[in-house]
Amino acid sequence: MNSYPPELLVQLAPVMFVAGLDAPLVPPSSPAPSTTSKSQDAFAVLTMRLRDALLSQRKVAIWQPEKAKSFQVILVDRDLRFPPRKMAPNDDSPHVPVHSPLSPLTPSSPLHPDGLIAPIWIRKHTTLVPSVFVLFMRIFEYPQTAPRSPLDGADPDRERDREQEERKRDADLAAYIALRKKSTNERGIKLTVVLLASRRMLDDPSLDARLTFIRKQSGLDARAALFVLSPVSQAELGDFVQSLQQALYEPAVEYYTSHSKRVRRKRNRHTQALSSYSNPISPLGAAGGPRPLRPEGWTVRYEYKMACFAEFRGEDEVALKHYQDAYEVLAVMFGSIAILPPRTKRWAEAKVLADCINVKIVKLYMYNNEHALALSHHTTHIRKFGDLSRGWSIGEDTFEYWSWIARQYRILSELMEQGTHSSLIIPSHQPVAFTNALNSLLSSSSPQAASRGSTPALEIDGLRSLGLNPSHALQHPGFYYYMAARCTEMRRERFLATLEAEATEHGISSSPGFANEKKVDHLVIILELYTKAYELFKKHTPNIPQSTSQARLTLWIAYRIGQTYFDSGKFDMAVRFFERIARTYRRESWDTMLRPLLTTWYACVQQLGDVELSVRLLIEMLGHGLEDVDEPGTLQGDLLEVLKSTVPTTPDEPLLIDSSESQPIFDCDVVFWQTEVKVGEAAAFQLTITAPEDVAISDLPFTSLTIAFAGTYGPITLQHVDGESSNTSSRYLSLGTISEEAKTLETSLRWQHGSSLILSGAMVSHVPTTLRVEEFLLTLVHGAWNIQIPLDPTSSRTGSPRPLSHRWLSCVSPPRFLDVKRDDPSSVFVRYRSHSVELDVSHPSPACIDEEYPITIEVTNVDDQDLEVFVDILLQPTEIDDAVNSISIDGESSSSFIKGVPFGTLSPGENCVRVLHLTSTGGAGDRILDISLQSRSKKSFNGEPLKTSRRF
C-alpha cells in the first residue's frame, strides 16, 4: 500500500484535538511555602495517564471495521491556530468571490485549475481541523494554611482575599476559554473544557458557583462542555475517558453532518447549473491557458467529500454509495482523452484517486461480509482500467501495464491480510451436493407446487446458487500475492524487452517512466511477493488429505521462489528450494513440473561447481529426456565433459545414483513365459532393456551390467566388448540356465536411439518358491569416476514415445514378437506336482432298510513315490422323516463323519481296499456319502511332509 498516499486509504474516524497535556499542569499562582510537591506529583501522573489513555483509544489504520464511539486523538498546543477557511480577498479585486485554499478556483491551490482531490484535503480534516476540541486547564486553588489553634475561627480578611483572588483568576480563565471558543465557533467545532482540581477542591462549597461563573463568562455550551477531574486511579481514569468520548460523539457527528449538508448544497447548485454550462472548445493545437475543472470533475469532488464525511460519521452504507457514484463519474472522465489527457499530471492524480476509491469500496463491502461483491468490484476495476490503458498505449506489451496490475493485486492482498488479523473471515468454498441442496429446496417449497411440477423463483435461485463464479470466490491473501508476483514477472519481462530494444536501436525509450523503471529492483519485489504468498499458503492449507491440490500449489510457489533466487544470482538459496521441491515431485511423479526444475537446478549447480550433484542431475535429466531437439547429444556431451575434466570427492568409492523415485534411463521389462511351473521344471524368461528414443546415450561408457535374481541364484554379469554391432534395433543374448554360481558373459553395452538388448534364460527350482529378477546394476566407468546406476527390472519411462508392452521374442532373424497378455508376467510361481492317486468306490445295488450295506473303497498309488494315504468319510444329512443313518469301517462307527481312515503306505502301483458299511432306518430314499482322500509323501519341505488333498 506504500504506492498510494496513506491519507486516501486510511479508515476515517472523528478527530479530537486535546490541548493542555503537554507538560505537568501547574496552577497559575505561585504556591505557598506550605504547598508540598506531593500534590504536584499527583497532577503530573494524572497528565501522563491522560495522554496515554487518550492516545490509545484509536490508532490510525486502513482496516478498522469497529463501530465503537471512539475518536482519533491528536495532542496539540493550547494556542493552536486553525488554517483559514477562505482565502483573504485580493486588494486589487475585493469583490471577487473567495474560496478555500484547496479549491481548484484558488490560483495558489495545488489543484488549480482542474485538479480533483488532493491528499492534503484529507490531511486537513484528520490532522489540522478537528470535530471536537478538548481543553484541559487547572482551576485556581487558594493556598491553604493551617490555623494556629483548633479554637480559632475563620479569618474574615483571609476569606475575603481568597474570594477576590478566585474571582479574578476565574475571570482570566473564562476570558481565555472565550477566546478559544470564538475560534472553534468559526469552524463549528465543539469546545469542551476539563478543569483539573484536587480532591479538596471537589468538597469546596464554592465550586459550583465558580463553575457556573466560568461557563457563563466564557460562553460554553450547557451540555457536555465543562468537566471537572481530580487525580484518580487508572481504572477510574479509563471510565472518564470513555464517558468523555460518549458525550462528545454526537456533537462530532453533527459537525461532519453539517459539512455533508454544505457539500450537498453545492452539488445540487452545480447540478442545476449544468444545463447552462458551455464547454469552451479551442482549435486543436491552439495556444491558451489551462482549462478549468469540468462539471464531471466537480461531481467527483462533491461525491468524494460526502463519502469521506459519511465515513467520519461511521455511516458505511452512505459512504459506499457516494464512493460508488464518484467512481462511476471518474470512469466516465477517463473515457475521454479531452477531459483527462493521458500521461499528464492530472491524469496520474485521477488514476491514483480511482485506485484508492476502489480500495475503499472493496473494504466497505468486506466490512459487511459481502465478499463476492468486493472481489467482483476489484475484478471489474482491473478489467475496466485495463481496457482504458490500451487506449492510452499502455497495453500488455508495456511494463507500465503489468506494474499497475501487480499493484492492484498487492493492495488487495495487503488489505485482506490486515483484515484477517482483525475481523475478516475468508469464506470456505466447499462444493454443495446437488441432491442434498435440491431436496432441501423442494422440502422448503409448498407440496402443492411440487405436485404440479412447477419451479418457483426461490428454487431457481437456489439451484443457481449451487454453482459458483470463480471471479466472485474470494480466496485467502496468498492467492493475490501470487498474482501480484506473476504480474511483476511480466513487468520485468516487458522492461527487459524495452531495455534490449533501446540498446539495439541506440535510442531512448519514449516511456516517461522508463528512467524510473531502471532504478527498480524487480527481483527483490518478486521474491518478497512470492515469499508472502508461500507463507500464507502454508498457513491456510489444512492438514487433511483433500488439501493436496493446495499443497501442490504451495510447492509451485516455492519453485518460483527458487527460480527468482536463480535469476538473482543466489544459486545456493535456489538449490535449497529445488532440492526440497524435487523430492515431492519425484514421489508424486509430477514429471511435467520436474523437468524445468531439473534444468534450472543443473544451471545453479554449474555455477556452484558441485561436480557430484552435476553428475546425478545429468543422469536424471537423461531419464526425463531433457534434450534440445536442435542439438541432440547435449546431455550426453555435458556428462562426458564433466567426467573427463573432474574427479569425484571420494575416488575409492563408487558413486551410487538412486533412481528409485525418478525416471530411469532405460525401459526395462521381465517376462516369464508361464504363470507357474512345477518343482524341477525349467521356467523360461526374457529380459529387455530398451534405450530412450528422445535422448542420445550411445557414447556413454557403460562397462558392465549385473543382473541379480531373487533367492540363492548367482548374479549374471555382462561385460562390455567392442566390435559387436549395436546399430540394430534389437540384439539378442542367451544367458543359459541360471544356477547358484555367478556367471560372466560379454556383449556390447552401447545403445542407439530406441534400440533394445534382449536376454533370455531359464530358471529351475527344486522347492516351491517365486522366481523373479531383483535388480539391474549398470556400471559406468570413465577416468576416475565409477558410477553405479541401479535399475528396477520392471520400470518404464513415463511418457516415452514408444511405450513398452510385455512382449516375447519368438524369432531372432527377422525379429518377431508375441504379446504376453498377463497383468504381471515378471514372476513365476514354483509349486509341487499333485500326487497321482486313484480312488474307486463300488457297491451292489439296491440297498435295503435296516441292512448293513457294504461299500468297497479301493485306493491305488499310480505315482512314482511311496505315499501314505488317509480317507475322510462324511455322511450327508437327509430330509427323510424318521430316518436314522450310520456308517462304520474298521470297527469305527459314526452317524455323520469318520476322519483319517488309514490305508497305509502304498508303493508305486500298489493298491489297498477297505469296506465301509452303511446302515439306514426309517423311510426309503437316497443316502449321500462325501469321501475325501489325503496323501503324504516321505519327502519334506522346510521339515514338513508334503501333502495333497482331493475330494471325490
Secondary structure, DSSP 4 states (H G I P E B T S, - for coil): -TTS-GGGTSPP--EEEEES-SS----SSPPPTT--HHHHHHHHHHHHHHHHHHHTS----S------S--EEEEE-TT--PPPSSPPPPSS-TTSPP--TTSTTSTTSTTTTT----HHHHHIIIII--SEEEEEEEPP-PPP---SSTT----HHHHHHHHHHHHHHHHHHHHHHHHHHHHHHHHT-EEEEEEE--HHHHT-TTHHHHHHHHHHHHT--SSS-EEEE----HHHHHHHHHHHHHHHHHHHHHHHHHHHHHHHHHHHHHHHTGGG-------TT---PPPPPPHHHHHHHHHHHHHHHHHHHT-HHHHHHHHHHHHHHHHHHHT-TTTS-TTSHHHHHHHHHHHHHHHHHHHHHHHTT-HHHHHHHHHHHHHHHHHHHHHTT--TTSHHHHHHHHHHHHHHHHHHHHHHTTT--PPP-PPPPHHHHHHHHHHHS-HHHHHHT---HHHHHHHHTTS--GGG----HHHHHHHHHHHHHHHHHHHHHHHHHHHHHTS--S-TTHHHHTT--HHHHHHHHHHHHHHHHHHH--SSGGGHHHHHHHHHHHHHHHHHHHHHT-HHHHHHHHHHHHHHHHHTT-HHHHHHHHHHHHHHHHHHT-HHHHHHHHHHHHHHT---TTSTTHHHHHHHHHHHH---SSTTS-EE---SSS--SSEEEEEESSSEEETT-EEEEEEEEE--SSS--TT--EEEEEEEESTTPPPEEEEE-TTS---SSEEEEEEEEE-SS-EEEEE-----TT-EEEEEEEEE-SSSEEEEEEEEEEEEEETTEEEEEEE-TT---TT-SS----EEEEETTTTEEEE---S-TTEEEEEPPPP-EEEEEE--S---TT-EEEEEEEEEE-SSS-EEEEEEEEE----STT-EEEEEETTEEESSEEEEEEEEEE-TT-EEEEEEEEEEESS-----EEEEEEEEEEEEETTEEEEEEEE-
